[in-house]
């Protein structure tokens, strides 16, 4: 089966953080069928969102870059929350990058945001920007599609958050506390 990456990628709508997803991840995978290799479809179907998720291609630079960034960002959040609760963060940290001043600043700004939703939005904005950096130099190849898949998952997450029944979520949260 020939792969039509250039044709397929040029037909995809451009994604911007905060927009409504043009289609679901499931629809995206259906669009890929017959146009890209079965191996690349398998990787797209199993994109790991965080360290510990099944990784179908552990040496893929896009997936590795995503996981390293996300783990480092989560580690910075762990450090901030542990300091706030006066506990040792070491047992909660995952192996990954060392301290990164910029990530520490992003995590601290999100933690200090009085709105939990806006704090999460700022973290996902940083994730989006990291994906933009991973995408550099990849225009019509499988790496571009991996970044596209990750971005689509972020947009779907925010679509679920924005369409959730806010009253019900607030009631559930208040009942737990």
RAWOFEN-V832140 format. One record per pair of residues at least 12 apart in sequence whose C-alpha atoms are under 7 Angstrom apart, sorted by the first residue. I is the first residue (numbers start at 1). GAP is how many residues later the second one is. Records with the same first field share a line. If there is no record, write none. Layout:
I->GAP / GAP
//
This chain:
3->32 / 33 / 34
4->31 / 32
5->30 / 31 / 135 / 136
6->134
8->27
9->131
17->108 / 111 / 138
18->137
19->136
20->135 / 139
21->131 / 134 / 135
25->127 / 128
29->12
40->102
43->13 / 14
44->102 / 105
50->17 / 20
51->16 / 20
62->72 / 81
68->28 / 29
71->23 / 25
72->24 / 25
73->30 / 34
75->18 / 19
76->27 / 28 / 31
77->30
78->14 / 15
80->28
110->12 / 13
128->23
131->16
135->12
//
